[in-house]
């Protein structure tokens, strides 16, 4: 993996006594805690493939189960997991999870943010307003709402809309195991944007119909994130867990335990 190679090269230089490498020693093996945040209509089980790769590679990985009842509730659930970590954290979020980590990432334990086909709002922006600025190609009619104000995707449209590159049985199961999200969560303005002060990494799913890839490019350029493109659907972290894990490992390798990233 690229992240492993980078860390091994730095480690070899340190052992060789390189002065330049000594300045980078904080980047080696210091950020071992990874916290994964799912987005709307899914739950944490979608991170299973990424989780298995990261744990196999020696990281301590925790998966947040968002209640999806409101942005404040979802941020609180994330911070609860961050509080349980015994050291610095790399925080990764998918889709609406990007809004969550933008706020929760202000926690002092968080050293870097990884946006996986995720929204990256600024202060004062809402999930709905940002997504609507450059809409994806999912028809509005595919989104359904419950009587008590929660949103889900028409199960018959789920595969085409967000999971076109998943095996059909898996996509159909997910379509019928959705976790509806409160509409209020999408209308809540972000009060803090951690990416202003912490390094961020952005994964763009080039075949994404839910989050417009052009919007992803714009957001990640705005934050000066390190961008990776993957030919995948919106559920890129499920269809391409290895590629997503490599970006998270890169963030862990390049980020110093005391904050910031290596130049």
Buried (B, 14 or more C-beta within 10 A) or exposed (E): BEBBEBBEEBBEBBEEEEEEBEEBBBBBBBBBBBBBBBBBBBBBEBBEBBBEBBEEBEBBBBBBBBBBBBBEBBBBBBBEBBEEBEEBBBBBBBBBBBBBBBBBBBBEBBBBBBBBBBBBBBEEBBBBEBBEEBEBEBEEEBBBEEEEEBBBBEBEBBBBBBBBBBEEEBBBEBBEEBBBBBBBBBEBEBEBBBBEEBBBBBBBBEBBBBBBBEBBBBBBEEBEBBBBBBEBBBBBBBBBBEBBBBBBBBBBBBBBBEBBBBE
